[in-house]
């Protein structure tokens, strides 16, 4: 009996020590009080200032070189640029738009229902010792259909014209450090010759092994034929200017006429109505170029 009484006494004290009323967490003392939260009303809550994502302009000074490679002056390029927080996203969305819209989406395969033949059961269902088969055009056999193969699909996506124009101007503005201006050299080549064009590039400080893009208002035949054998060279006009070639090139070469064109179309004071009219002309011009290339 005394031992049982001792056990009961210890159990009771243990239970008392573990009870909620005896725990120090739930006791309200002067030294341990839960701090009160100062909740401000909506009218007195501090207002956080949001950054305004406005389109800015970047003024860049470009050197002008003569055909002989001498510096003859300077010019300015003032283009619109997306905010730093969204510039990469705008350019990325535009390049995905261009590359995805180039996909023709004509890849197509035949399913087992579209493959010719296979309408007759090759052998009986039973008593052959072989696996059952209902058609010789099953995807499990050579010559059969294709499971989950590609089908014709429209991959094109849409993008706002202003957003696309902002992406091009942002890419051009970010490439001003590797950009030079050369005086008009369309009439300097009397006949097509790649060696003369490479010598001219060396005079301008350009390496023929480095990717370069020439943007000219009008592309003469002798100039085009002189540079078409250089694999790292791209010659574009305002009609064929695209975002992929701008980002792919390490050096950009402009002419004074193209500088005025870029300032007028992608600059701060560009007129949106004129740009929309020019875009329509560019679309018609690109279609005419594709038709001429197809005829050739």
C-alpha positions as CSV (number, residue, x, y, z in Angstrom):
1,X,0.0,0.0,0.0
2,X,2.7,2.6,0.8
3,X,4.3,1.9,-2.5
4,X,1.1,2.4,-4.4
5,X,0.4,5.6,-2.6
6,X,3.9,6.9,-3.6
7,X,3.3,6.0,-7.2
8,X,0.0,7.8,-7.3
9,X,1.5,10.8,-5.6
10,X,4.3,11.1,-8.2
11,X,1.7,10.7,-11.1
12,X,-0.4,13.5,-9.6
13,X,2.6,15.8,-9.3
14,X,3.7,15.0,-12.8
15,X,0.2,15.7,-14.2
16,X,0.1,18.9,-12.3
17,X,3.4,20.0,-13.7
18,X,2.3,19.4,-17.3
19,X,-1.1,21.0,-16.9
20,X,-1.9,24.2,-18.9
21,X,-2.6,26.1,-15.7
22,X,0.8,25.4,-14.3
23,X,2.8,26.1,-17.5
24,X,4.7,29.4,-17.6
25,X,3.7,30.0,-21.2
26,X,0.1,30.5,-20.3
27,X,0.7,32.4,-17.1
28,X,0.1,36.2,-17.4
29,X,2.9,37.8,-15.5
30,X,4.2,41.4,-15.5
31,X,7.6,40.2,-16.9
32,X,6.3,38.1,-19.7
33,X,3.6,39.9,-21.7
34,X,2.8,39.5,-25.4
35,X,3.6,42.8,-27.2
36,X,0.7,44.5,-28.8
37,X,0.7,45.1,-32.6
38,X,0.3,48.7,-33.6
39,X,-2.1,48.4,-36.6
40,X,-2.4,51.6,-38.4
41,X,-5.6,52.5,-40.2
42,X,-5.8,52.5,-44.0
43,X,-5.7,56.3,-44.1
44,X,-2.5,56.6,-42.0
45,X,-0.7,53.7,-43.7
46,X,2.7,54.7,-45.3
47,X,2.5,55.0,-49.0
48,X,5.2,53.2,-51.1
49,X,6.3,55.0,-54.2
50,X,6.3,52.8,-57.3
51,X,8.9,53.3,-60.0
52,X,7.4,54.7,-63.2
53,X,8.4,52.5,-66.1
54,X,8.7,55.2,-68.7
55,X,10.4,55.0,-72.1
56,X,13.7,56.9,-72.0
57,X,16.1,58.0,-74.8
58,X,19.8,57.4,-75.1
59,X,21.9,59.9,-76.9
60,X,25.1,58.3,-78.4
61,X,27.9,59.9,-80.3
62,X,29.1,58.0,-83.4
63,X,32.3,58.6,-85.3
64,X,32.1,59.1,-89.1
65,X,34.9,57.5,-91.2
66,X,35.7,58.2,-94.9
67,X,36.1,55.5,-97.4
68,X,39.9,55.7,-96.9
69,X,39.5,55.1,-93.1
70,X,40.1,58.6,-91.8
71,X,37.8,60.1,-89.2
72,X,36.0,63.1,-90.7
73,X,33.4,64.0,-88.1
74,X,30.8,62.8,-85.6
75,X,27.1,62.3,-85.6
76,X,24.4,61.6,-83.0
77,X,21.9,58.8,-82.6
78,X,19.0,59.4,-80.2
79,X,16.7,56.4,-80.0
80,X,13.9,55.3,-77.6
81,X,14.9,52.7,-75.1
82,X,12.8,50.5,-72.8
83,X,13.3,50.8,-69.0
84,X,16.1,48.8,-67.6
85,X,13.6,46.6,-65.6
86,X,11.7,45.5,-68.8
87,X,14.3,45.9,-71.6
88,X,15.3,42.3,-71.6
89,X,11.7,41.0,-71.5
90,X,10.7,43.3,-74.4
91,X,13.6,42.2,-76.6
92,X,13.1,38.6,-75.8
93,X,9.5,38.6,-76.6
94,X,10.2,40.3,-79.9
95,X,12.9,37.8,-80.9
96,X,10.6,34.9,-80.0
97,X,7.9,36.5,-82.1
98,X,10.2,36.7,-85.2
99,X,11.6,33.2,-84.9
100,X,8.3,31.6,-84.2
101,X,6.5,33.3,-87.0
102,X,9.1,32.0,-89.4
103,X,8.0,28.4,-88.8
104,X,5.9,27.1,-91.6
105,X,4.3,24.4,-89.5
106,X,3.9,21.9,-92.4
107,X,5.4,18.9,-90.8
108,X,3.0,16.0,-90.9
109,X,3.0,12.2,-90.3
110,X,0.5,9.5,-90.9
111,X,-1.4,7.7,-88.1
112,X,-2.3,4.0,-88.4
113,X,-5.7,5.0,-89.7
114,X,-4.1,7.1,-92.5
115,X,-1.5,4.6,-93.7
116,X,-2.5,2.7,-96.9
117,X,-3.3,-0.9,-96.3
118,X,-3.7,-3.0,-93.2
119,X,-7.5,-3.5,-93.5
120,X,-7.3,-7.3,-93.3
121,X,-6.4,-9.2,-90.1
122,X,-3.0,-10.8,-90.9
123,X,-3.7,-14.2,-89.2
124,X,-6.2,-15.7,-86.8
125,X,-6.6,-14.6,-83.2
126,X,-5.9,-18.0,-81.7
127,X,-4.0,-21.3,-82.2
128,X,-0.9,-19.6,-83.8
129,X,1.3,-19.2,-80.8
130,X,2.0,-15.6,-81.8
131,X,0.9,-12.4,-80.3
132,X,-2.6,-11.2,-81.5
133,X,-2.6,-8.6,-84.2
134,X,-5.4,-6.8,-86.0
135,X,-3.5,-4.9,-88.7
136,X,0.0,-4.8,-90.3
137,X,-0.1,-1.0,-90.0
138,X,0.2,-1.0,-86.3
139,X,2.8,1.6,-85.0
140,X,4.7,-1.4,-83.5
141,X,5.8,-2.6,-87.0
142,X,7.9,-1.1,-89.8
143,X,5.7,0.7,-92.3
144,X,3.0,1.4,-89.8
145,X,1.6,4.6,-88.4
146,X,3.3,7.1,-86.2
147,X,2.2,7.6,-82.6
148,X,1.8,11.3,-81.5
149,X,3.6,12.5,-84.6
150,X,3.7,16.2,-85.8
151,X,0.6,17.6,-87.6
152,X,0.2,20.9,-89.5
153,X,0.1,23.7,-87.0
154,X,0.0,27.5,-86.9
155,X,2.9,28.6,-84.8
156,X,2.4,32.4,-85.4
157,X,1.9,34.7,-82.4
158,X,0.9,38.3,-82.2
159,X,2.7,41.3,-80.9
160,X,1.9,45.0,-80.7
161,X,3.5,47.2,-83.3
162,X,4.6,49.7,-80.8
163,X,6.2,47.0,-78.6
164,X,8.0,45.5,-81.6
165,X,9.3,48.9,-82.6
166,X,10.4,49.6,-79.1
167,X,12.3,46.3,-79.0
168,X,14.2,47.2,-82.2
169,X,15.1,50.7,-80.9
170,X,16.2,49.2,-77.6
171,X,18.5,46.7,-79.3
172,X,20.0,49.4,-81.5
173,X,20.5,51.8,-78.5
174,X,22.3,49.0,-76.6
175,X,24.7,48.4,-79.6
176,X,25.9,51.9,-80.0
177,X,29.3,51.1,-78.4
178,X,30.1,48.7,-81.3
179,X,28.6,51.0,-84.0
180,X,30.4,53.2,-86.5
181,X,29.3,55.4,-89.4
182,X,30.9,55.3,-92.9
183,X,30.3,57.8,-95.6
184,X,28.3,56.5,-98.6
185,X,30.5,54.2,-100.6
186,X,28.0,52.8,-103.1
187,X,29.8,54.3,-106.1
188,X,33.3,53.4,-104.8
189,X,33.2,49.9,-106.3
190,X,33.5,50.0,-110.0
191,X,33.2,46.2,-110.3
192,X,32.4,43.4,-107.8
193,X,35.5,42.3,-106.0
194,X,35.6,40.7,-102.5
195,X,39.3,41.6,-102.0
196,X,38.5,45.3,-102.3
197,X,35.7,45.1,-99.8
198,X,37.9,43.3,-97.3
199,X,40.6,46.0,-97.6
200,X,37.9,48.6,-97.0
201,X,36.8,46.8,-93.8
202,X,40.4,46.7,-92.6
203,X,40.7,50.4,-93.1
204,X,37.5,51.0,-91.0
205,X,38.9,48.8,-88.2
206,X,36.6,45.8,-88.9
207,X,37.8,42.2,-88.8
208,X,36.4,40.1,-91.6
209,X,36.2,37.1,-89.2
210,X,33.9,39.0,-86.8
211,X,30.2,39.2,-87.5
212,X,29.3,42.6,-88.9
213,X,26.0,44.1,-90.1
214,X,25.9,46.9,-92.7
215,X,22.8,49.0,-92.8
216,X,22.5,51.1,-95.9
217,X,19.7,53.2,-97.3
218,X,20.2,51.7,-100.8
219,X,22.2,48.6,-101.6
220,X,24.1,48.8,-104.9
221,X,24.7,45.7,-106.9
222,X,28.5,46.0,-106.9
223,X,28.6,46.4,-103.2
224,X,26.2,43.5,-102.6
225,X,28.2,41.2,-104.9
226,X,31.5,42.3,-103.3
227,X,30.4,41.3,-99.8
228,X,28.2,38.3,-100.4
229,X,31.1,35.9,-100.3
230,X,32.0,37.0,-96.7
231,X,30.3,34.6,-94.4
232,X,30.3,36.8,-91.4
233,X,28.8,39.8,-93.2
234,X,25.1,40.9,-93.4
235,X,24.0,43.7,-95.7
236,X,20.6,45.1,-94.8
237,X,18.4,48.0,-95.8
238,X,15.7,49.7,-93.7
239,X,13.2,47.4,-95.4
240,X,15.0,44.2,-94.3
241,X,16.1,45.4,-90.9
242,X,15.3,42.8,-88.2
243,X,16.0,42.2,-84.6
244,X,17.8,38.9,-85.0
245,X,20.6,40.3,-87.2
246,X,21.0,43.3,-84.8
247,X,21.6,41.0,-81.8
248,X,23.7,38.5,-83.8
249,X,26.2,41.1,-85.1
250,X,29.2,42.2,-83.1
251,X,29.8,45.3,-85.2
252,X,27.3,47.6,-86.8
253,X,28.1,49.9,-89.7
254,X,25.8,52.7,-90.7
255,X,25.8,55.5,-93.3
256,X,24.7,59.1,-92.6
257,X,21.4,58.5,-94.4
258,X,20.6,55.5,-92.2
259,X,21.4,57.5,-89.1
260,X,18.8,60.1,-90.1
261,X,16.4,57.3,-90.9
262,X,16.8,55.7,-87.5
263,X,16.5,59.0,-85.7
264,X,13.3,59.7,-87.6
265,X,11.7,56.4,-87.1
266,X,12.9,55.1,-83.8
267,X,13.9,58.4,-82.2
268,X,12.1,60.3,-79.5
269,X,10.3,62.7,-81.9
270,X,9.2,59.9,-84.2
271,X,5.7,60.4,-85.6
272,X,3.5,57.3,-85.1
273,X,1.3,57.9,-88.1
274,X,4.3,58.1,-90.4
275,X,5.7,55.0,-88.9
276,X,2.6,53.0,-89.5
277,X,2.6,54.1,-93.2
278,X,6.2,53.1,-93.5
279,X,5.5,49.7,-92.0
280,X,2.8,49.1,-94.6
281,X,5.3,50.0,-97.3
282,X,7.9,47.7,-95.7
283,X,5.5,44.8,-95.7
284,X,4.7,45.3,-99.4
285,X,8.4,45.7,-100.1
286,X,9.3,42.5,-98.3
287,X,6.6,40.6,-100.2
288,X,8.0,42.0,-103.5
289,X,11.5,40.9,-102.5
290,X,10.2,37.4,-101.7
291,X,8.5,37.2,-105.0
292,X,11.6,38.3,-106.9
293,X,13.7,35.8,-105.0
294,X,11.2,33.1,-105.9
295,X,11.4,34.0,-109.6
296,X,15.2,33.9,-109.5
